[in-house]
Amino acid sequence: MVPAPLPVVGEVAEYAATLRADLRALWRNVIARRAPEVADRIEQPDHCLPIGEAASPYLQAINIWFQLTRIIDENCAMRDRRQAEARQGAGVRRGQLRQGDCRP
């Protein structure tokens, strides 16, 4: 039920896995404290979600996880870019501007 993470390579992969595990545990703890029935059911992919208004808390919890995974992916991509720039210099990635490329 929870989305699969985007593939990450290199040194960032371990960082991404740790960050994802830490945030998932925190996310799960908040849900367990605020809505224990949602936490129990959301971790069991073989259970169907309720329909109608009863589905709102489950959908809200899943939406929060989607947002967290997007933030994790963005953070890891930025970390990967910074590491590449530190190793190879700024502007080494396709589509990036190098210093001096923008002229008034």
MDAnalysis code that builds the backbone (N, CA, C; Angstrom):
import MDAnalysis as mda
import numpy as np

u = mda.Universe.empty(312, n_residues=104, atom_resindex=np.repeat(np.arange(104), 3), trajectory=True)
u.add_TopologyAttr("name", ["N", "CA", "C"] * 104)
u.add_TopologyAttr("resid", np.arange(1, 105))
u.add_TopologyAttr("resname", ["MET", "VAL", "PRO", "ALA", "PRO", "LEU", "PRO", "VAL", "VAL", "GLY", "GLU", "VAL", "ALA", "GLU", "TYR", "ALA", "ALA", "THR", "LEU", "ARG", "ALA", "ASP", "LEU", "ARG", "ALA", "LEU", "TRP", "ARG", "ASN", "VAL", "ILE", "ALA", "ARG", "ARG", "ALA", "PRO", "GLU", "VAL", "ALA", "ASP", "ARG", "ILE", "GLU", "GLN", "PRO", "ASP", "HIS", "CYS", "LEU", "PRO", "ILE", "GLY", "GLU", "ALA", "ALA", "SER", "PRO", "TYR", "LEU", "GLN", "ALA", "ILE", "ASN", "ILE", "TRP", "PHE", "GLN", "LEU", "THR", "ARG", "ILE", "ILE", "ASP", "GLU", "ASN", "CYS", "ALA", "MET", "ARG", "ASP", "ARG", "ARG", "GLN", "ALA", "GLU", "ALA", "ARG", "GLN", "GLY", "ALA", "GLY", "VAL", "ARG", "ARG", "GLY", "GLN", "LEU", "ARG", "GLN", "GLY", "ASP", "CYS", "ARG", "PRO"])
u.atoms.positions = np.array([
    [0.819, -1.183, 0.000],
    [0.000, 0.000, 0.000],
    [0.869, 1.255, 0.000],
    [2.007, 1.231, 0.669],
    [2.916, 2.369, 0.715],
    [3.786, 2.328, -0.525],
    [4.037, 3.485, -1.174],
    [4.765, 3.497, -2.443],
    [6.206, 3.018, -2.307],
    [6.695, 2.403, -3.361],
    [8.086, 1.959, -3.385],
    [8.993, 3.154, -3.620],
    [10.175, 3.148, -3.020],
    [11.086, 4.276, -3.197],
    [11.682, 4.295, -4.604],
    [12.050, 5.486, -5.044],
    [12.742, 5.607, -6.330],
    [14.147, 5.044, -6.190],
    [14.715, 4.450, -7.249],
    [16.073, 3.906, -7.145],
    [17.098, 5.013, -6.954],
    [18.017, 4.787, -6.054],
    [19.101, 5.732, -5.779],
    [20.395, 4.939, -5.838],
    [21.445, 5.540, -6.430],
    [22.703, 4.827, -6.585],
    [23.815, 5.521, -5.822],
    [24.915, 4.814, -5.665],
    [26.109, 5.388, -5.057],
    [26.003, 5.540, -3.555],
    [26.797, 6.479, -3.053],
    [26.865, 6.723, -1.615],
    [25.527, 7.194, -1.057],
    [24.719, 7.773, -1.898],
    [23.448, 8.331, -1.458],
    [22.443, 7.223, -1.125],
    [22.631, 6.034, -1.686],
    [21.679, 4.942, -1.463],
    [21.571, 4.577, 0.012],
    [22.679, 4.475, 0.692],
    [22.654, 4.139, 2.121],
    [21.999, 5.255, 2.922],
    [22.332, 6.480, 2.585],
    [21.720, 7.637, 3.239],
    [20.207, 7.619, 3.025],
    [19.776, 7.352, 1.788],
    [18.346, 7.332, 1.468],
    [17.624, 6.234, 2.250],
    [18.228, 5.065, 2.323],
    [17.607, 3.955, 3.044],
    [17.465, 4.282, 4.533],
    [18.501, 4.888, 5.109],
    [18.458, 5.252, 6.523],
    [17.412, 6.330, 6.765],
    [17.401, 7.341, 5.916],
    [16.437, 8.428, 6.060],
    [15.010, 7.910, 5.908],
    [14.799, 7.047, 4.918],
    [13.466, 6.481, 4.685],
    [13.012, 5.653, 5.885],
    [13.911, 4.843, 6.439],
    [13.558, 4.019, 7.602],
    [13.248, 4.882, 8.829],
    [14.070, 5.909, 9.037],
    [13.852, 6.795, 10.186],
    [12.528, 7.545, 10.068],
    [12.271, 8.116, 8.895],
    [11.021, 8.858, 8.718],
    [9.807, 7.943, 8.753],
    [9.945, 6.736, 8.237],
    [8.821, 5.795, 8.287],
    [8.490, 5.449, 9.729],
    [9.510, 5.242, 10.552],
    [9.268, 4.936, 11.971],
    [8.600, 6.117, 12.668],
    [9.057, 7.319, 12.384],
    [8.442, 8.511, 12.984],
    [7.005, 8.685, 12.506],
    [6.788, 8.499, 11.205],
    [5.442, 8.584, 10.618],
    [4.514, 7.574, 11.285],
    [5.002, 6.349, 11.421],
    [4.206, 5.276, 12.037],
    [3.897, 5.606, 13.494],
    [4.862, 6.161, 14.236],
    [4.640, 6.515, 15.635],
    [3.582, 7.601, 15.792],
    [3.628, 8.594, 14.921],
    [2.631, 9.669, 14.988],
    [1.238, 9.108, 14.706],
    [1.131, 8.276, 13.680],
    [-0.172, 7.693, 13.346],
    [-0.661, 6.794, 14.484],
    [0.239, 6.006, 15.051],
    [-0.150, 5.107, 16.149],
    [-0.659, 5.893, 17.351],
    [-0.044, 7.045, 17.597],
    [-0.474, 7.872, 18.732],
    [-1.792, 8.572, 18.443],
    [-1.948, 9.089, 17.243],
    [-3.133, 9.879, 16.888],
    [-4.330, 9.024, 16.471],
    [-4.055, 7.934, 15.756],
    [-5.133, 7.088, 15.219],
    [-4.667, 5.639, 15.163],
    [-4.662, 4.951, 16.303],
    [-4.138, 3.579, 16.346],
    [-4.822, 2.619, 15.370],
    [-6.107, 2.802, 15.143],
    [-6.812, 1.911, 14.212],
    [-6.309, 2.094, 12.785],
    [-5.911, 3.309, 12.441],
    [-5.355, 3.584, 11.113],
    [-3.973, 2.948, 11.004],
    [-3.159, 3.108, 12.031],
    [-1.795, 2.561, 12.021],
    [-1.814, 1.042, 11.865],
    [-2.701, 0.385, 12.585],
    [-2.768, -1.078, 12.493],
    [-3.162, -1.541, 11.098],
    [-4.104, -0.857, 10.513],
    [-4.634, -1.292, 9.231],
    [-3.743, -0.888, 8.050],
    [-3.090, 0.241, 8.161],
    [-2.310, 0.760, 7.039],
    [-1.057, -0.073, 6.771],
    [-0.562, -0.750, 7.760],
    [0.642, -1.574, 7.609],
    [0.329, -2.969, 7.077],
    [-0.934, -3.269, 6.882],
    [-1.328, -4.596, 6.400],
    [-1.887, -4.473, 4.982],
    [-1.050, -4.730, 3.972],
    [-1.480, -4.524, 2.583],
    [-2.610, -5.446, 2.140],
    [-2.858, -6.528, 2.868],
    [-3.933, -7.438, 2.459],
    [-5.306, -6.968, 2.926],
    [-5.366, -5.917, 3.730],
    [-6.640, -5.367, 4.183],
    [-7.078, -4.229, 3.272],
    [-8.347, -4.207, 2.954],
    [-8.894, -3.126, 2.133],
    [-9.202, -1.925, 3.020],
    [-9.085, -0.766, 2.429],
    [-9.437, 0.453, 3.153],
    [-10.952, 0.598, 3.176],
    [-11.471, 1.267, 4.180],
    [-12.915, 1.524, 4.200],
    [-13.312, 2.426, 3.037],
    [-14.599, 2.506, 2.791],
    [-15.073, 3.370, 1.710],
    [-15.813, 4.566, 2.298],
    [-15.976, 5.585, 1.485],
    [-16.698, 6.781, 1.920],
    [-15.896, 7.612, 2.900],
    [-16.597, 8.285, 3.785],
    [-15.971, 9.158, 4.780],
    [-15.004, 8.409, 5.682],
    [-15.247, 7.145, 5.926],
    [-14.392, 6.346, 6.811],
    [-12.979, 6.183, 6.245],
    [-12.821, 6.403, 4.950],
    [-11.507, 6.251, 4.319],
    [-10.618, 7.473, 4.523],
    [-11.182, 8.589, 4.922],
    [-10.431, 9.851, 5.026],
    [-9.165, 9.754, 5.872],
    [-9.212, 9.214, 7.092],
    [-7.976, 9.170, 7.879],
    [-6.896, 8.289, 7.247],
    [-7.298, 7.230, 6.578],
    [-6.331, 6.345, 5.923],
    [-5.692, 7.046, 4.731],
    [-6.525, 7.703, 3.939],
    [-6.010, 8.429, 2.777],
    [-5.108, 9.579, 3.209],
    [-5.456, 10.227, 4.287],
    [-4.624, 11.315, 4.796],
    [-3.258, 10.786, 5.227],
    [-3.235, 9.657, 5.928],
    [-1.969, 9.060, 6.371],
    [-1.110, 8.645, 5.172],
    [-1.735, 8.051, 4.168],
    [-1.003, 7.629, 2.971],
    [-0.474, 8.853, 2.221],
    [-1.272, 9.904, 2.136],
    [-0.841, 11.130, 1.473],
    [0.369, 11.735, 2.179],
    [0.371, 11.716, 3.488],
    [1.523, 12.224, 4.245],
    [2.760, 11.408, 3.905],
    [2.615, 10.091, 3.813],
    [3.780, 9.258, 3.464],
    [4.272, 9.568, 2.046],
    [3.346, 9.759, 1.096],
    [3.751, 10.142, -0.258],
    [4.557, 11.431, -0.227],
    [4.109, 12.407, 0.531],
    [4.826, 13.681, 0.622],
    [6.203, 13.485, 1.249],
    [6.284, 12.675, 2.289],
    [7.574, 12.415, 2.920],
    [8.538, 11.724, 1.958],
    [8.048, 10.758, 1.180],
    [8.935, 10.070, 0.234],
    [9.404, 11.026, -0.861],
    [8.535, 11.950, -1.274],
    [8.949, 12.946, -2.266],
    [10.061, 13.831, -1.701],
    [9.905, 14.230, -0.456],
    [10.933, 15.048, 0.198],
    [12.237, 14.261, 0.320],
    [12.153, 12.995, 0.677],
    [13.350, 12.143, 0.770],
    [14.043, 12.062, -0.587],
    [13.267, 11.810, -1.636],
    [13.846, 11.692, -2.980],
    [14.506, 12.994, -3.425],
    [13.850, 14.117, -3.153],
    [14.427, 15.409, -3.508],
    [15.706, 15.669, -2.720],
    [15.678, 15.337, -1.449],
    [16.853, 15.523, -0.598],
    [18.017, 14.683, -1.097],
    [17.742, 13.438, -1.458],
    [18.796, 12.540, -1.940],
    [19.336, 12.996, -3.287],
    [18.458, 13.480, -4.157],
    [18.915, 13.978, -5.456],
    [19.825, 15.192, -5.276],
    [19.453, 16.087, -4.374],
    [20.277, 17.262, -4.102],
    [21.616, 16.848, -3.508],
    [21.579, 15.882, -2.603],
    [22.815, 15.389, -1.979],
    [23.726, 14.767, -3.040],
    [23.133, 14.001, -3.953],
    [23.896, 13.373, -5.030],
    [24.532, 14.435, -5.927],
    [23.751, 15.478, -6.277],
    [24.300, 16.566, -7.107],
    [25.452, 17.272, -6.410],
    [25.286, 17.542, -5.124],
    [26.347, 18.228, -4.379],
    [27.610, 17.375, -4.301],
    [27.444, 16.073, -4.099],
    [28.613, 15.197, -4.052],
    [29.303, 15.147, -5.407],
    [28.530, 15.099, -6.495],
    [29.117, 15.088, -7.838],
    [29.854, 16.392, -8.111],
    [29.276, 17.505, -7.698],
    [29.940, 18.795, -7.885],
    [31.218, 18.880, -7.070],
    [31.210, 18.322, -5.869],
    [32.408, 18.348, -5.026],
    [33.524, 17.517, -5.662],
    [33.156, 16.402, -6.304],
    [34.157, 15.535, -6.935],
    [34.614, 16.071, -8.279],
    [33.681, 16.582, -9.086],
    [33.985, 16.890, -10.481],
    [33.888, 18.367, -10.830],
    [33.436, 19.182, -9.926],
    [33.298, 20.611, -10.205],
    [31.871, 20.977, -10.576],
    [31.560, 22.232, -10.402],
    [30.202, 22.719, -10.687],
    [29.902, 22.644, -12.170],
    [28.648, 22.405, -12.495],
    [28.211, 22.410, -13.886],
    [28.526, 21.148, -14.655],
    [28.873, 20.063, -13.968],
    [29.229, 18.837, -14.677],
    [28.008, 18.057, -15.144],
    [26.881, 18.324, -14.567],
    [25.672, 17.591, -14.943],
    [24.972, 18.263, -16.110],
    [24.443, 17.460, -16.975],
    [23.711, 17.963, -18.135],
    [22.540, 18.832, -17.675],
    [22.398, 19.981, -18.309],
    [21.288, 20.863, -17.986],
    [21.613, 21.878, -16.907],
    [22.780, 21.793, -16.297],
    [23.155, 22.764, -15.277],
    [23.944, 23.889, -15.923],
    [23.767, 25.055, -15.379],
    [24.526, 26.205, -15.861],
    [25.848, 26.281, -15.131],
    [26.902, 26.578, -15.883],
    [28.206, 26.805, -15.272],
    [28.338, 28.292, -14.983],
    [29.225, 28.616, -14.086],
    [29.464, 30.017, -13.784],
    [29.923, 30.711, -15.064],
    [29.315, 31.836, -15.384],
    [29.677, 32.574, -16.587],
    [28.787, 32.260, -17.780],
    [27.924, 31.240, -17.680],
    [27.030, 30.908, -18.784],
    [25.915, 31.935, -18.959],
    [25.527, 32.582, -17.885],
    [24.451, 33.575, -17.948],
    [25.082, 34.936, -18.166],
    [24.776, 35.502, -19.296],
    [25.327, 36.835, -19.608],
    [24.196, 37.839, -19.586],
    [24.468, 39.033, -19.022],
    [23.389, 40.045, -18.980],
    [22.990, 40.543, -20.335],
])
